[in-house]
């Protein structure tokens, strides 16, 4: 039977005496690519071609092609997988939906991918088109898709692929709260990841498979829980929380993170790294060695010219829109998720201020923006429409509505309820201030809520502006679904933000203590 108890030292390094550990596999992996087909800046945003030529950019499909080719050349047995969220993030997705992602992934020769929540941003129809276009299986174990005819015969819970004469079992995971994060429609039901994975592990082991890899778009914390609470999982390739593992600056844990015998890996996001895990199994499928690192795709990685040319060709319809200079910023505007999902941030203030400024003359008192809708920072100097669209890629519209003070407090409680998970529901605000205690129980974390300089009144009705995603219950904001006088068809949030920047150019980024941590 598979599964013996190994110490960490036994797992992380082979010793000279384990001659029976005779199956070596290199797992190459990406996650949370978010349509970054072109190189990115140090702010995960658009990187100008002159900066790329100067060696200041990272990632991009052309570098990723080279890195994958070189990694395969160094290994005679490589598996290439993706941890989800290829969709959404730049104008490329807005224009091409999943078409360009499918083309690039086919070119790179991916073996499998799991479904990320953003694969559902445009509903089952766009996801189905992507599934039909790719030449590898798309996996998702913890969802019942039997009632959704567009997906029922298209996505598998798990699959088996053969590499060098051995069978590898692959299982997919997507966030259990995808119905709150995206638009899967009413016919897809998401379930607990642990039970779903264990069910597929049992099925695969029953078919004689003893090497099992989970492709998990569920976040680093959930991945650790899955590793702890299941048996039979050898490797978890993570996604969703944009987690960097390794021994470099900003890494949040070791690469791999070992939980029992399970090796957990993740390679940040946006194509900035290519993860490379070298794992060795013994004859019974036990992991006896697991080591590697995310490889930084910087200027030292040569761009594949054919891929660079193809991306350039695909970019031509987008250039007129994104190259337009809309404003200047006096300094870099911080929008990184590691800041904005934990507290007040400069990008959150910019977007919330822009929203409130646009509709304040309509009797609107406060603005609430979900930090998950802020996807990048902006560097100092000229600000282009392309940069604004990279920050705000979702084509959300302004929504105005009315709720009581009690409901507003409930919304703030929801916003800070999952701060320990770096959840995108964290609220950025304007026209109001509040304090939160991350150590308190969820539901009792918010205090000192002020609106217009006065304490919030529980029974008073306030005018609110947010985006249509939040107003319709996204990111757990279900308390807004039945709001009074709701209007979801305002201008595009990116346009509103660009116009606000233009009106206040050169823009001075700032925080002012409107959100404080107790």
SULRAZI-V78265 format. One line per field, one symbol per residue. ss: DSSP state (H for helix, E for strand, C for the rest). psi: psi as a letter, one per 40 degrees, with the letter a starting at -180 (. if undefined). burial: # if it has 9 or more other ideal C-beta (glycine too) atoms within 8 Angstrom, else .. Layout:
ss->???
psi->???
burial->???
This chain:
ss->CCCCCCCHHHHHCCCCCCCCCCEEEEEEEECCCCCCCCCECCCCCECCHHHHHCCCCECCHHHHHHHHHHHHHHCCCEEEEECCCCCCCCHHHHHHCCHHHHHHHHHHCCCEEECCHHHHCCHHHHHHHHHHHCCCEEECCCEECCCCCCCCCCCECEEEEEECCEEEEEEEEECCCHHHHCCCCCCCEECCHHHHHHHHHHHHHHCCCCCEEEEEECCHHHHHHHHHHCCCCCEEEECCCCCEECCCCCCCECCCEEECCEEEECECCCCCEEEEEEEEECCCCCEEEEEEEEEECCCCCCCCHHHHHHHHHHHHHHHHHHCCEEEEECCCECCCHHHHCCCCCHHHHHHHHHHHHHHHHHCCCEEEEEHHHCCCCECCEEEEHHHHHHHCCCCCEEEEEEEEHHHHHHHHHHHHCCHHHCCCCCEEEECEEEEECCCCCCCCCEEEEEECCEECCCCCEEEEEEEHHHHCCHHHCHHHCCCEEEECCCCEHHHHHHHHHHHCCCECCCCCCCEEEC
psi->iihihiiddddehiieegdegehhhhhhiiifdffgdiiiaeefahhidddddefeiiaidddddddddddddehegihhiheifdiididddddebedddddddddefidiiihideeedfiddddddddddifiihihdfhhedehddededhidiihihhfeihhhhhiiihdfddddageieehhiihddddddddddddddeehehhhhhhgeidddddddddeiiehdhhhiadefhhiaeiieieiihihhhbehhhiifbieedihihhhhhiadeeihehhiaihhhgaeehhhhddddddddddedeedddeehhdaiheiihheidedeeeahidddddddddddddedeefhdiihhhdeeheiihiiahhidddddddgeefiihhiihiidddddddddddedfdeefieehhhiieiiiiiheeiihefehifhhhfeiihhdeihihihaiddddeeifefdeedfiifhhefaihdddddddddddfhhhhiiieedhih.
burial->.....#...###.....#..#.###################.#####...##...##############.##..#.#################..###########.#.###############.######.##.#.######.#.##.###.########.#..###########.#..##.#...#.##.#############...###################..#.###############....#..#####..######################..######.#.##.#...#.##..##.##..##..#..###..####..######.###..#############.##....################...############.##########.#############..#################...#..##..###....#.....################.##..#..#.#.#..##.#######..#.#.#....###..
